[in-house]
């Protein structure tokens, strides 16, 4: 389980997170929604140690991780797929996957399990990753993160700019991962995508979680979306 408890953080003198608290449990999808600038991506970066938490704590299975340098956080079992994918473009699909495997010393068995989720990538192992379609690049970014065999997976707007068939594939992958017990934190702006996969929805406003709702209690026209997301 991942827990953020009263976390502050930001960039230099600019405070973005203000006492933010969030819990992500294994086998659940916690969707995070909010307007642009609300602090959603900063929250993910704070979890990954890329933004230092100046107050509060971040706990993974009860152990604090907010003091760790950024390169140590993935080794504790947190996978991160940032907005924009951040692949190593000149490297092949196989080489990007190998980088993911090296992070926690995983081998061929993990590689095969990940490629079973994305058979299209298996067909393109020798292809330069920068030449993949947008949807295929998103698959590769998720596959690379899964090579850590993470306990927690952070996804920052994974469906952005994708065609409907690819959005469906990403959704199905998230549902499959949830069934394996992974705790998934999904930042997403598409209400339909959120309601299709979420167990709980946390609405972020002004750098804090203003409201958390069970997804089963929400509909596309629920007032929380208009109040916190503006749709």
Secondary structure, DSSP 8 states (H G I E B T S, - for coil): -EEEEEEEEEETTEEEEEEEEEEE-TT-EEEEE--TTSSHHHHHHHHTTSS-EEEEEEEETTEE-TTS-HHHHGGGTEEEE-TT----TTSBHHHHHHHHHHHTT--HHHHHHHHHH-HHHHTTTTSBGGGS-HHHHHHHHHHHHHTT--SEEEEESTTTT--HHHHHHHHHHHHHHHHTT-EEEEE---HHHHHHH-SEEEEEETTEEEEEEEGGG--TT-HHHHHHT--
